[in-house]
Amino acid sequence: MTRKQESSHDSIHPLRPGRAKSYYLRELIESGLDDLEDFYLADATMERVRKGQEAVIDSIEVRSSLDLGH
């Protein structure tokens, strides 16, 4: 095990008594997958914006449409 792996391994241990390390690893993986999915969705949206296939509304238009003023 590398020093970095040992450090990560040791930092997981004291998080919460009674929780297995596998619980924290599962949570970390699920969180990472959620973040990755968000990234891909944002990337796809940006591509549609670049191609003119996705509408973009600035904050002034939003405030105006909601009658919030400037």
CHARMM-style PDB file with segment names, atoms N, HN, CA, C and O in Angstrom:
ATOM      1  N   MET     1       0.850  -1.174   0.000  1.00  0.00      PROA
ATOM      2  CA  MET     1       0.000   0.000   0.000  1.00  0.00      PROA
ATOM      3  C   MET     1       0.900   1.242   0.000  1.00  0.00      PROA
ATOM      4  O   MET     1       1.862   1.313   0.764  1.00  0.00      PROA
ATOM      5  N   THR     2       0.588   2.210  -0.848  1.00  0.00      PROA
ATOM      6  HN  THR     2      -0.194   2.153  -1.469  1.00  0.00      PROA
ATOM      7  CA  THR     2       1.382   3.437  -0.894  1.00  0.00      PROA
ATOM      8  C   THR     2       1.058   4.313   0.314  1.00  0.00      PROA
ATOM      9  O   THR     2       0.074   4.085   1.018  1.00  0.00      PROA
ATOM     10  N   ARG     3       1.902   5.316   0.537  1.00  0.00      PROA
ATOM     11  HN  ARG     3       2.701   5.501  -0.035  1.00  0.00      PROA
ATOM     12  CA  ARG     3       1.673   6.233   1.657  1.00  0.00      PROA
ATOM     13  C   ARG     3       0.333   6.950   1.514  1.00  0.00      PROA
ATOM     14  O   ARG     3      -0.386   7.132   2.497  1.00  0.00      PROA
ATOM     15  N   LYS     4      -0.004   7.358   0.282  1.00  0.00      PROA
ATOM     16  HN  LYS     4       0.579   7.210  -0.517  1.00  0.00      PROA
ATOM     17  CA  LYS     4      -1.278   8.045   0.045  1.00  0.00      PROA
ATOM     18  C   LYS     4      -2.452   7.111   0.335  1.00  0.00      PROA
ATOM     19  O   LYS     4      -3.439   7.518   0.948  1.00  0.00      PROA
ATOM     20  N   GLN     5      -2.342   5.862  -0.107  1.00  0.00      PROA
ATOM     21  HN  GLN     5      -1.540   5.531  -0.605  1.00  0.00      PROA
ATOM     22  CA  GLN     5      -3.408   4.897   0.157  1.00  0.00      PROA
ATOM     23  C   GLN     5      -3.550   4.660   1.658  1.00  0.00      PROA
ATOM     24  O   GLN     5      -4.663   4.575   2.177  1.00  0.00      PROA
ATOM     25  N   GLU     6      -2.410   4.554   2.358  1.00  0.00      PROA
ATOM     26  HN  GLU     6      -1.506   4.623   1.937  1.00  0.00      PROA
ATOM     27  CA  GLU     6      -2.456   4.358   3.806  1.00  0.00      PROA
ATOM     28  C   GLU     6      -3.114   5.546   4.491  1.00  0.00      PROA
ATOM     29  O   GLU     6      -3.917   5.374   5.408  1.00  0.00      PROA
ATOM     30  N   SER     7      -2.774   6.746   4.048  1.00  0.00      PROA
ATOM     31  HN  SER     7      -2.121   6.886   3.303  1.00  0.00      PROA
ATOM     32  CA  SER     7      -3.356   7.956   4.630  1.00  0.00      PROA
ATOM     33  C   SER     7      -4.864   7.983   4.424  1.00  0.00      PROA
ATOM     34  O   SER     7      -5.616   8.277   5.353  1.00  0.00      PROA
ATOM     35  N   SER     8      -5.305   7.677   3.205  1.00  0.00      PROA
ATOM     36  HN  SER     8      -4.694   7.439   2.450  1.00  0.00      PROA
ATOM     37  CA  SER     8      -6.740   7.640   2.919  1.00  0.00      PROA
ATOM     38  C   SER     8      -7.410   6.548   3.729  1.00  0.00      PROA
ATOM     39  O   SER     8      -8.496   6.738   4.275  1.00  0.00      PROA
ATOM     40  N   HSD     9      -6.754   5.407   3.800  1.00  0.00      PROA
ATOM     41  HN  HSD     9      -5.871   5.252   3.356  1.00  0.00      PROA
ATOM     42  CA  HSD     9      -7.282   4.265   4.541  1.00  0.00      PROA
ATOM     43  C   HSD     9      -7.441   4.625   6.014  1.00  0.00      PROA
ATOM     44  O   HSD     9      -8.475   4.339   6.618  1.00  0.00      PROA
ATOM     45  N   ASP    10      -6.415   5.255   6.593  1.00  0.00      PROA
ATOM     46  HN  ASP    10      -5.575   5.487   6.102  1.00  0.00      PROA
ATOM     47  CA  ASP    10      -6.460   5.630   8.004  1.00  0.00      PROA
ATOM     48  C   ASP    10      -7.483   6.725   8.282  1.00  0.00      PROA
ATOM     49  O   ASP    10      -8.084   6.744   9.357  1.00  0.00      PROA
ATOM     50  N   SER    11      -7.691   7.633   7.339  1.00  0.00      PROA
ATOM     51  HN  SER    11      -7.203   7.618   6.466  1.00  0.00      PROA
ATOM     52  CA  SER    11      -8.638   8.726   7.572  1.00  0.00      PROA
ATOM     53  C   SER    11     -10.084   8.248   7.528  1.00  0.00      PROA
ATOM     54  O   SER    11     -10.965   8.912   8.073  1.00  0.00      PROA
ATOM     55  N   ILE    12     -10.343   7.118   6.893  1.00  0.00      PROA
ATOM     56  HN  ILE    12      -9.627   6.578   6.450  1.00  0.00      PROA
ATOM     57  CA  ILE    12     -11.699   6.567   6.848  1.00  0.00      PROA
ATOM     58  C   ILE    12     -12.074   5.960   8.197  1.00  0.00      PROA
ATOM     59  O   ILE    12     -13.226   6.050   8.619  1.00  0.00      PROA
ATOM     60  N   HSD    13     -11.115   5.350   8.869  1.00  0.00      PROA
ATOM     61  HN  HSD    13     -10.179   5.277   8.526  1.00  0.00      PROA
ATOM     62  CA  HSD    13     -11.382   4.587  10.086  1.00  0.00      PROA
ATOM     63  C   HSD    13     -12.114   5.356  11.183  1.00  0.00      PROA
ATOM     64  O   HSD    13     -13.095   4.829  11.708  1.00  0.00      PROA
ATOM     65  N   PRO    14     -11.703   6.564  11.563  1.00  0.00      PROA
ATOM     66  CA  PRO    14     -12.345   7.211  12.712  1.00  0.00      PROA
ATOM     67  C   PRO    14     -13.640   7.963  12.398  1.00  0.00      PROA
ATOM     68  O   PRO    14     -14.147   8.669  13.269  1.00  0.00      PROA
ATOM     69  N   LEU    15     -14.182   7.842  11.212  1.00  0.00      PROA
ATOM     70  HN  LEU    15     -13.770   7.268  10.505  1.00  0.00      PROA
ATOM     71  CA  LEU    15     -15.334   8.654  10.841  1.00  0.00      PROA
ATOM     72  C   LEU    15     -16.553   8.424  11.722  1.00  0.00      PROA
ATOM     73  O   LEU    15     -17.144   9.383  12.219  1.00  0.00      PROA
ATOM     74  N   ARG    16     -16.932   7.189  11.918  1.00  0.00      PROA
ATOM     75  HN  ARG    16     -16.452   6.410  11.514  1.00  0.00      PROA
ATOM     76  CA  ARG    16     -18.117   6.919  12.728  1.00  0.00      PROA
ATOM     77  C   ARG    16     -18.029   5.497  13.285  1.00  0.00      PROA
ATOM     78  O   ARG    16     -17.914   4.532  12.529  1.00  0.00      PROA
ATOM     79  N   PRO    17     -18.082   5.380  14.585  1.00  0.00      PROA
ATOM     80  CA  PRO    17     -18.020   4.043  15.181  1.00  0.00      PROA
ATOM     81  C   PRO    17     -19.175   3.173  14.685  1.00  0.00      PROA
ATOM     82  O   PRO    17     -20.304   3.645  14.553  1.00  0.00      PROA
ATOM     83  N   GLY    18     -18.887   1.927  14.416  1.00  0.00      PROA
ATOM     84  HN  GLY    18     -17.970   1.545  14.523  1.00  0.00      PROA
ATOM     85  CA  GLY    18     -19.926   0.996  13.997  1.00  0.00      PROA
ATOM     86  C   GLY    18     -20.151   0.943  12.500  1.00  0.00      PROA
ATOM     87  O   GLY    18     -20.854   0.052  12.021  1.00  0.00      PROA
ATOM     88  N   ARG    19     -19.583   1.858  11.752  1.00  0.00      PROA
ATOM     89  HN  ARG    19     -19.012   2.581  12.140  1.00  0.00      PROA
ATOM     90  CA  ARG    19     -19.724   1.853  10.289  1.00  0.00      PROA
ATOM     91  C   ARG    19     -18.514   1.157   9.685  1.00  0.00      PROA
ATOM     92  O   ARG    19     -17.372   1.421  10.063  1.00  0.00      PROA
ATOM     93  N   ALA    20     -18.779   0.272   8.752  1.00  0.00      PROA
ATOM     94  HN  ALA    20     -19.706   0.057   8.445  1.00  0.00      PROA
ATOM     95  CA  ALA    20     -17.693  -0.415   8.059  1.00  0.00      PROA
ATOM     96  C   ALA    20     -17.042   0.535   7.060  1.00  0.00      PROA
ATOM     97  O   ALA    20     -17.689   1.443   6.538  1.00  0.00      PROA
ATOM     98  N   LYS    21     -15.772   0.319   6.802  1.00  0.00      PROA
ATOM     99  HN  LYS    21     -15.247  -0.419   7.225  1.00  0.00      PROA
ATOM    100  CA  LYS    21     -15.070   1.139   5.810  1.00  0.00      PROA
ATOM    101  C   LYS    21     -15.726   0.995   4.444  1.00  0.00      PROA
ATOM    102  O   LYS    21     -15.725   1.932   3.646  1.00  0.00      PROA
ATOM    103  N   SER    22     -16.278  -0.167   4.181  1.00  0.00      PROA
ATOM    104  HN  SER    22     -16.279  -0.928   4.830  1.00  0.00      PROA
ATOM    105  CA  SER    22     -16.936  -0.381   2.884  1.00  0.00      PROA
ATOM    106  C   SER    22     -18.125   0.564   2.709  1.00  0.00      PROA
ATOM    107  O   SER    22     -18.441   0.959   1.587  1.00  0.00      PROA
ATOM    108  N   TYR    23     -18.784   0.925   3.807  1.00  0.00      PROA
ATOM    109  HN  TYR    23     -18.527   0.604   4.719  1.00  0.00      PROA
ATOM    110  CA  TYR    23     -19.893   1.875   3.744  1.00  0.00      PROA
ATOM    111  C   TYR    23     -19.400   3.215   3.194  1.00  0.00      PROA
ATOM    112  O   TYR    23     -20.010   3.786   2.290  1.00  0.00      PROA
ATOM    113  N   TYR    24     -18.295   3.709   3.748  1.00  0.00      PROA
ATOM    114  HN  TYR    24     -17.800   3.245   4.483  1.00  0.00      PROA
ATOM    115  CA  TYR    24     -17.754   4.995   3.310  1.00  0.00      PROA
ATOM    116  C   TYR    24     -17.244   4.931   1.879  1.00  0.00      PROA
ATOM    117  O   TYR    24     -17.391   5.888   1.119  1.00  0.00      PROA
ATOM    118  N   LEU    25     -16.647   3.811   1.512  1.00  0.00      PROA
ATOM    119  HN  LEU    25     -16.528   3.034   2.129  1.00  0.00      PROA
ATOM    120  CA  LEU    25     -16.187   3.656   0.131  1.00  0.00      PROA
ATOM    121  C   LEU    25     -17.368   3.656  -0.828  1.00  0.00      PROA
ATOM    122  O   LEU    25     -17.302   4.270  -1.894  1.00  0.00      PROA
ATOM    123  N   ARG    26     -18.440   2.977  -0.462  1.00  0.00      PROA
ATOM    124  HN  ARG    26     -18.494   2.479   0.403  1.00  0.00      PROA
ATOM    125  CA  ARG    26     -19.645   2.951  -1.298  1.00  0.00      PROA
ATOM    126  C   ARG    26     -20.225   4.356  -1.440  1.00  0.00      PROA
ATOM    127  O   ARG    26     -20.611   4.767  -2.534  1.00  0.00      PROA
ATOM    128  N   GLU    27     -20.286   5.092  -0.328  1.00  0.00      PROA
ATOM    129  HN  GLU    27     -19.973   4.758   0.562  1.00  0.00      PROA
ATOM    130  CA  GLU    27     -20.785   6.471  -0.361  1.00  0.00      PROA
ATOM    131  C   GLU    27     -19.913   7.345  -1.266  1.00  0.00      PROA
ATOM    132  O   GLU    27     -20.427   8.148  -2.045  1.00  0.00      PROA
ATOM    133  N   LEU    28     -18.611   7.185  -1.159  1.00  0.00      PROA
ATOM    134  HN  LEU    28     -18.194   6.533  -0.527  1.00  0.00      PROA
ATOM    135  CA  LEU    28     -17.678   7.954  -1.981  1.00  0.00      PROA
ATOM    136  C   LEU    28     -17.865   7.642  -3.462  1.00  0.00      PROA
ATOM    137  O   LEU    28     -17.875   8.551  -4.292  1.00  0.00      PROA
ATOM    138  N   ILE    29     -18.012   6.377  -3.790  1.00  0.00      PROA
ATOM    139  HN  ILE    29     -18.004   5.639  -3.116  1.00  0.00      PROA
ATOM    140  CA  ILE    29     -18.206   5.969  -5.186  1.00  0.00      PROA
ATOM    141  C   ILE    29     -19.521   6.512  -5.717  1.00  0.00      PROA
ATOM    142  O   ILE    29     -19.568   7.055  -6.820  1.00  0.00      PROA
ATOM    143  N   GLU    30     -20.597   6.369  -4.940  1.00  0.00      PROA
ATOM    144  HN  GLU    30     -20.559   5.928  -4.043  1.00  0.00      PROA
ATOM    145  CA  GLU    30     -21.902   6.866  -5.386  1.00  0.00      PROA
ATOM    146  C   GLU    30     -21.870   8.380  -5.590  1.00  0.00      PROA
ATOM    147  O   GLU    30     -22.424   8.891  -6.563  1.00  0.00      PROA
ATOM    148  N   SER    31     -21.229   9.085  -4.684  1.00  0.00      PROA
ATOM    149  HN  SER    31     -20.778   8.670  -3.894  1.00  0.00      PROA
ATOM    150  CA  SER    31     -21.117  10.538  -4.808  1.00  0.00      PROA
ATOM    151  C   SER    31     -20.323  10.907  -6.057  1.00  0.00      PROA
ATOM    152  O   SER    31     -20.690  11.825  -6.790  1.00  0.00      PROA
ATOM    153  N   GLY    32     -19.239  10.188  -6.288  1.00  0.00      PROA
ATOM    154  HN  GLY    32     -18.940   9.442  -5.692  1.00  0.00      PROA
ATOM    155  CA  GLY    32     -18.430  10.435  -7.476  1.00  0.00      PROA
ATOM    156  C   GLY    32     -19.197  10.160  -8.750  1.00  0.00      PROA
ATOM    157  O   GLY    32     -19.059  10.893  -9.729  1.00  0.00      PROA
ATOM    158  N   LEU    33     -20.008   9.107  -8.750  1.00  0.00      PROA
ATOM    159  HN  LEU    33     -20.120   8.511  -7.955  1.00  0.00      PROA
ATOM    160  CA  LEU    33     -20.817   8.791  -9.929  1.00  0.00      PROA
ATOM    161  C   LEU    33     -21.865   9.869 -10.169  1.00  0.00      PROA
ATOM    162  O   LEU    33     -22.128  10.238 -11.313  1.00  0.00      PROA
ATOM    163  N   ASP    34     -22.467  10.376  -9.094  1.00  0.00      PROA
ATOM    164  HN  ASP    34     -22.254  10.076  -8.164  1.00  0.00      PROA
ATOM    165  CA  ASP    34     -23.441  11.470  -9.232  1.00  0.00      PROA
ATOM    166  C   ASP    34     -22.770  12.711  -9.823  1.00  0.00      PROA
ATOM    167  O   ASP    34     -23.322  13.368 -10.706  1.00  0.00      PROA
ATOM    168  N   ASP    35     -21.576  13.020  -9.324  1.00  0.00      PROA
ATOM    169  HN  ASP    35     -21.127  12.487  -8.607  1.00  0.00      PROA
ATOM    170  CA  ASP    35     -20.839  14.181  -9.843  1.00  0.00      PROA
ATOM    171  C   ASP    35     -20.486  13.988 -11.312  1.00  0.00      PROA
ATOM    172  O   ASP    35     -20.585  14.922 -12.108  1.00  0.00      PROA
ATOM    173  N   LEU    36     -20.076  12.779 -11.668  1.00  0.00      PROA
ATOM    174  HN  LEU    36     -19.996  12.020 -11.022  1.00  0.00      PROA
ATOM    175  CA  LEU    36     -19.721  12.488 -13.055  1.00  0.00      PROA
ATOM    176  C   LEU    36     -20.943  12.614 -13.961  1.00  0.00      PROA
ATOM    177  O   LEU    36     -20.847  13.157 -15.061  1.00  0.00      PROA
ATOM    178  N   GLU    37     -22.084  12.116 -13.504  1.00  0.00      PROA
ATOM    179  HN  GLU    37     -22.161  11.675 -12.610  1.00  0.00      PROA
ATOM    180  CA  GLU    37     -23.319  12.245 -14.284  1.00  0.00      PROA
ATOM    181  C   GLU    37     -23.675  13.720 -14.478  1.00  0.00      PROA
ATOM    182  O   GLU    37     -24.047  14.129 -15.578  1.00  0.00      PROA
ATOM    183  N   ASP    38     -23.563  14.518 -13.414  1.00  0.00      PROA
ATOM    184  HN  ASP    38     -23.262  14.185 -12.520  1.00  0.00      PROA
ATOM    185  CA  ASP    38     -23.831  15.960 -13.518  1.00  0.00      PROA
ATOM    186  C   ASP    38     -22.907  16.613 -14.540  1.00  0.00      PROA
ATOM    187  O   ASP    38     -23.338  17.459 -15.324  1.00  0.00      PROA
ATOM    188  N   PHE    39     -21.636  16.216 -14.529  1.00  0.00      PROA
ATOM    189  HN  PHE    39     -21.287  15.528 -13.892  1.00  0.00      PROA
ATOM    190  CA  PHE    39     -20.675  16.769 -15.483  1.00  0.00      PROA
ATOM    191  C   PHE    39     -21.097  16.449 -16.913  1.00  0.00      PROA
ATOM    192  O   PHE    39     -21.105  17.335 -17.768  1.00  0.00      PROA
ATOM    193  N   TYR    40     -21.446  15.193 -17.183  1.00  0.00      PROA
ATOM    194  HN  TYR    40     -21.440  14.473 -16.489  1.00  0.00      PROA
ATOM    195  CA  TYR    40     -21.832  14.803 -18.537  1.00  0.00      PROA
ATOM    196  C   TYR    40     -23.113  15.507 -18.987  1.00  0.00      PROA
ATOM    197  O   TYR    40     -23.232  15.892 -20.150  1.00  0.00      PROA
ATOM    198  N   LEU    41     -24.067  15.678 -18.077  1.00  0.00      PROA
ATOM    199  HN  LEU    41     -23.971  15.365 -17.132  1.00  0.00      PROA
ATOM    200  CA  LEU    41     -25.292  16.397 -18.425  1.00  0.00      PROA
ATOM    201  C   LEU    41     -24.992  17.862 -18.746  1.00  0.00      PROA
ATOM    202  O   LEU    41     -25.525  18.413 -19.708  1.00  0.00      PROA
ATOM    203  N   ALA    42     -24.145  18.480 -17.945  1.00  0.00      PROA
ATOM    204  HN  ALA    42     -23.712  18.032 -17.163  1.00  0.00      PROA
ATOM    205  CA  ALA    42     -23.768  19.875 -18.194  1.00  0.00      PROA
ATOM    206  C   ALA    42     -23.005  20.008 -19.504  1.00  0.00      PROA
ATOM    207  O   ALA    42     -23.218  20.957 -20.258  1.00  0.00      PROA
ATOM    208  N   ASP    43     -22.117  19.060 -19.773  1.00  0.00      PROA
ATOM    209  HN  ASP    43     -21.944  18.289 -19.160  1.00  0.00      PROA
ATOM    210  CA  ASP    43     -21.349  19.086 -21.013  1.00  0.00      PROA
ATOM    211  C   ASP    43     -22.268  18.952 -22.227  1.00  0.00      PROA
ATOM    212  O   ASP    43     -22.090  19.653 -23.223  1.00  0.00      PROA
ATOM    213  N   ALA    44     -23.249  18.053 -22.142  1.00  0.00      PROA
ATOM    214  HN  ALA    44     -23.394  17.484 -21.332  1.00  0.00      PROA
ATOM    215  CA  ALA    44     -24.201  17.872 -23.245  1.00  0.00      PROA
ATOM    216  C   ALA    44     -25.035  19.136 -23.448  1.00  0.00      PROA
ATOM    217  O   ALA    44     -25.312  19.522 -24.583  1.00  0.00      PROA
ATOM    218  N   THR    45     -25.432  19.775 -22.360  1.00  0.00      PROA
ATOM    219  HN  THR    45     -25.207  19.461 -21.438  1.00  0.00      PROA
ATOM    220  CA  THR    45     -26.201  21.018 -22.459  1.00  0.00      PROA
ATOM    221  C   THR    45     -25.366  22.116 -23.103  1.00  0.00      PROA
ATOM    222  O   THR    45     -25.857  22.844 -23.966  1.00  0.00      PROA
ATOM    223  N   MET    46     -24.113  22.239 -22.692  1.00  0.00      PROA
ATOM    224  HN  MET    46     -23.714  21.647 -21.991  1.00  0.00      PROA
ATOM    225  CA  MET    46     -23.235  23.255 -23.288  1.00  0.00      PROA
ATOM    226  C   MET    46     -23.052  23.011 -24.784  1.00  0.00      PROA
ATOM    227  O   MET    46     -22.997  23.964 -25.560  1.00  0.00      PROA
ATOM    228  N   GLU    47     -22.960  21.770 -25.189  1.00  0.00      PROA
ATOM    229  HN  GLU    47     -23.005  20.995 -24.558  1.00  0.00      PROA
ATOM    230  CA  GLU    47     -22.822  21.457 -26.615  1.00  0.00      PROA
ATOM    231  C   GLU    47     -24.076  21.888 -27.379  1.00  0.00      PROA
ATOM    232  O   GLU    47     -23.977  22.428 -28.480  1.00  0.00      PROA
ATOM    233  N   ARG    48     -25.258  21.649 -26.793  1.00  0.00      PROA
ATOM    234  HN  ARG    48     -25.338  21.210 -25.898  1.00  0.00      PROA
ATOM    235  CA  ARG    48     -26.501  22.089 -27.432  1.00  0.00      PROA
ATOM    236  C   ARG    48     -26.567  23.614 -27.507  1.00  0.00      PROA
ATOM    237  O   ARG    48     -27.067  24.162 -28.490  1.00  0.00      PROA
ATOM    238  N   VAL    49     -26.069  24.300 -26.483  1.00  0.00      PROA
ATOM    239  HN  VAL    49     -25.663  23.855 -25.685  1.00  0.00      PROA
ATOM    240  CA  VAL    49     -26.030  25.767 -26.490  1.00  0.00      PROA
ATOM    241  C   VAL    49     -25.119  26.243 -27.617  1.00  0.00      PROA
ATOM    242  O   VAL    49     -25.483  27.146 -28.370  1.00  0.00      PROA
ATOM    243  N   ARG    50     -23.952  25.649 -27.733  1.00  0.00      PROA
ATOM    244  HN  ARG    50     -23.657  24.916 -27.121  1.00  0.00      PROA
ATOM    245  CA  ARG    50     -23.009  26.039 -28.797  1.00  0.00      PROA
ATOM    246  C   ARG    50     -23.605  25.856 -30.185  1.00  0.00      PROA
ATOM    247  O   ARG    50     -23.340  26.641 -31.095  1.00  0.00      PROA
ATOM    248  N   LYS    51     -24.420  24.801 -30.339  1.00  0.00      PROA
ATOM    249  HN  LYS    51     -24.635  24.163 -29.599  1.00  0.00      PROA
ATOM    250  CA  LYS    51     -25.034  24.503 -31.638  1.00  0.00      PROA
ATOM    251  C   LYS    51     -26.315  25.297 -31.868  1.00  0.00      PROA
ATOM    252  O   LYS    51     -26.925  25.197 -32.932  1.00  0.00      PROA
ATOM    253  N   GLY    52     -26.727  26.085 -30.876  1.00  0.00      PROA
ATOM    254  HN  GLY    52     -26.232  26.166 -30.011  1.00  0.00      PROA
ATOM    255  CA  GLY    52     -27.953  26.860 -31.003  1.00  0.00      PROA
ATOM    256  C   GLY    52     -29.210  26.031 -30.814  1.00  0.00      PROA
ATOM    257  O   GLY    52     -30.299  26.452 -31.207  1.00  0.00      PROA
ATOM    258  N   GLN    53     -29.070  24.864 -30.221  1.00  0.00      PROA
ATOM    259  HN  GLN    53     -28.186  24.522 -29.902  1.00  0.00      PROA
ATOM    260  CA  GLN    53     -30.202  23.961 -30.010  1.00  0.00      PROA
ATOM    261  C   GLN    53     -30.825  24.110 -28.623  1.00  0.00      PROA
ATOM    262  O   GLN    53     -31.848  23.493 -28.325  1.00  0.00      PROA
ATOM    263  N   GLU    54     -30.212  24.919 -27.794  1.00  0.00      PROA
ATOM    264  HN  GLU    54     -29.381  25.420 -28.036  1.00  0.00      PROA
ATOM    265  CA  GLU    54     -30.681  25.096 -26.414  1.00  0.00      PROA
ATOM    266  C   GLU    54     -30.831  26.588 -26.157  1.00  0.00      PROA
ATOM    267  O   GLU    54     -29.913  27.364 -26.422  1.00  0.00      PROA
ATOM    268  N   ALA    55     -31.981  26.987 -25.643  1.00  0.00      PROA
ATOM    269  HN  ALA    55     -32.727  26.357 -25.427  1.00  0.00      PROA
ATOM    270  CA  ALA    55     -32.222  28.403 -25.352  1.00  0.00      PROA
ATOM    271  C   ALA    55     -31.406  28.837 -24.140  1.00  0.00      PROA
ATOM    272  O   ALA    55     -31.217  28.076 -23.190  1.00  0.00      PROA
ATOM    273  N   VAL    56     -30.935  30.061 -24.196  1.00  0.00      PROA
ATOM    274  HN  VAL    56     -31.089  30.679 -24.967  1.00  0.00      PROA
ATOM    275  CA  VAL    56     -30.202  30.648 -23.079  1.00  0.00      PROA
ATOM    276  C   VAL    56     -30.934  31.922 -22.684  1.00  0.00      PROA
ATOM    277  O   VAL    56     -31.219  32.770 -23.529  1.00  0.00      PROA
ATOM    278  N   ILE    57     -31.234  32.049 -21.409  1.00  0.00      PROA
ATOM    279  HN  ILE    57     -31.002  31.359 -20.722  1.00  0.00      PROA
ATOM    280  CA  ILE    57     -31.948  33.220 -20.908  1.00  0.00      PROA
ATOM    281  C   ILE    57     -31.076  33.866 -19.847  1.00  0.00      PROA
ATOM    282  O   ILE    57     -30.680  33.214 -18.882  1.00  0.00      PROA
ATOM    283  N   ASP    58     -30.775  35.156 -20.025  1.00  0.00      PROA
ATOM    284  HN  ASP    58     -31.097  35.686 -20.809  1.00  0.00      PROA
ATOM    285  CA  ASP    58     -29.937  35.824 -19.030  1.00  0.00      PROA
ATOM    286  C   ASP    58     -30.788  36.267 -17.841  1.00  0.00      PROA
ATOM    287  O   ASP    58     -32.018  36.246 -17.890  1.00  0.00      PROA
ATOM    288  N   SER    59     -30.102  36.665 -16.777  1.00  0.00      PROA
ATOM    289  HN  SER    59     -29.102  36.681 -16.737  1.00  0.00      PROA
ATOM    290  CA  SER    59     -30.798  37.005 -15.531  1.00  0.00      PROA
ATOM    291  C   SER    59     -31.730  38.200 -15.693  1.00  0.00      PROA
ATOM    292  O   SER    59     -32.758  38.272 -15.019  1.00  0.00      PROA
ATOM    293  N   ILE    60     -31.393  39.135 -16.570  1.00  0.00      PROA
ATOM    294  HN  ILE    60     -30.559  39.076 -17.118  1.00  0.00      PROA
ATOM    295  CA  ILE    60     -32.262  40.297 -16.796  1.00  0.00      PROA
ATOM    296  C   ILE    60     -33.600  39.841 -17.371  1.00  0.00      PROA
ATOM    297  O   ILE    60     -34.655  40.316 -16.949  1.00  0.00      PROA
ATOM    298  N   GLU    61     -33.558  38.923 -18.331  1.00  0.00      PROA
ATOM    299  HN  GLU    61     -32.701  38.537 -18.674  1.00  0.00      PROA
ATOM    300  CA  GLU    61     -34.797  38.398 -18.912  1.00  0.00      PROA
ATOM    301  C   GLU    61     -35.619  37.640 -17.873  1.00  0.00      PROA
ATOM    302  O   GLU    61     -36.844  37.757 -17.840  1.00  0.00      PROA
ATOM    303  N   VAL    62     -34.955  36.874 -17.038  1.00  0.00      PROA
ATOM    304  HN  VAL    62     -33.960  36.779 -17.065  1.00  0.00      PROA
ATOM    305  CA  VAL    62     -35.660  36.108 -16.002  1.00  0.00      PROA
ATOM    306  C   VAL    62     -36.344  37.057 -15.028  1.00  0.00      PROA
ATOM    307  O   VAL    62     -37.522  36.886 -14.713  1.00  0.00      PROA
ATOM    308  N   ARG    63     -35.605  38.058 -14.549  1.00  0.00      PROA
ATOM    309  HN  ARG    63     -34.648  38.196 -14.804  1.00  0.00      PROA
ATOM    310  CA  ARG    63     -36.177  39.030 -13.608  1.00  0.00      PROA
ATOM    311  C   ARG    63     -37.359  39.759 -14.236  1.00  0.00      PROA
ATOM    312  O   ARG    63     -38.379  39.984 -13.585  1.00  0.00      PROA
ATOM    313  N   SER    64     -37.211  40.122 -15.497  1.00  0.00      PROA
ATOM    314  HN  SER    64     -36.382  39.940 -16.025  1.00  0.00      PROA
ATOM    315  CA  SER    64     -38.277  40.829 -16.200  1.00  0.00      PROA
ATOM    316  C   SER    64     -39.510  39.944 -16.348  1.00  0.00      PROA
ATOM    317  O   SER    64     -40.633  40.395 -16.122  1.00  0.00      PROA
ATOM    318  N   SER    65     -39.300  38.688 -16.726  1.00  0.00      PROA
ATOM    319  HN  SER    65     -38.388  38.321 -16.909  1.00  0.00      PROA
ATOM    320  CA  SER    65     -40.443  37.786 -16.919  1.00  0.00      PROA
ATOM    321  C   SER    65     -41.158  37.485 -15.608  1.00  0.00      PROA
ATOM    322  O   SER    65     -42.347  37.168 -15.608  1.00  0.00      PROA
ATOM    323  N   LEU    66     -40.442  37.582 -14.494  1.00  0.00      PROA
ATOM    324  HN  LEU    66     -39.476  37.839 -14.493  1.00  0.00      PROA
ATOM    325  CA  LEU    66     -41.040  37.363 -13.172  1.00  0.00      PROA
ATOM    326  C   LEU    66     -41.474  38.668 -12.518  1.00  0.00      PROA
ATOM    327  O   LEU    66     -41.923  38.684 -11.372  1.00  0.00      PROA
ATOM    328  N   ASP    67     -41.335  39.762 -13.262  1.00  0.00      PROA
ATOM    329  HN  ASP    67     -40.971  39.750 -14.193  1.00  0.00      PROA
ATOM    330  CA  ASP    67     -41.688  41.097 -12.784  1.00  0.00      PROA
ATOM    331  C   ASP    67     -40.954  41.442 -11.486  1.00  0.00      PROA
ATOM    332  O   ASP    67     -41.549  41.948 -10.534  1.00  0.00      PROA
ATOM    333  N   LEU    68     -39.654  41.158 -11.471  1.00  0.00      PROA
ATOM    334  HN  LEU    68     -39.171  40.747 -12.244  1.00  0.00      PROA
ATOM    335  CA  LEU    68     -38.839  41.431 -10.293  1.00  0.00      PROA
ATOM    336  C   LEU    68     -38.026  42.707 -10.423  1.00  0.00      PROA
ATOM    337  O   LEU    68     -37.356  43.109  -9.473  1.00  0.00      PROA
ATOM    338  N   GLY    69     -38.073  43.344 -11.569  1.00  0.00      PROA
ATOM    339  HN  GLY    69     -38.618  43.017 -12.341  1.00  0.00      PROA
ATOM    340  CA  GLY    69     -37.269  44.546 -11.786  1.00  0.00      PROA
ATOM    341  C   GLY    69     -35.818  44.189 -12.006  1.00  0.00      PROA
ATOM    342  O   GLY    69     -35.485  43.026 -12.233  1.00  0.00      PROA
ATOM    343  N   HSD    70     -34.950  45.190 -11.940  1.00  0.00      PROA
ATOM    344  HN  HSD    70     -35.220  46.135 -11.755  1.00  0.00      PROA
ATOM    345  CA  HSD    70     -33.520  44.947 -12.192  1.00  0.00      PROA
ATOM    346  C   HSD    70     -32.790  44.997 -10.919  1.00  0.00      PROA
ATOM    347  OT1 HSD    70     -31.572  44.819 -10.898  1.00  0.00      PROA
TER     348      HSD     70
END
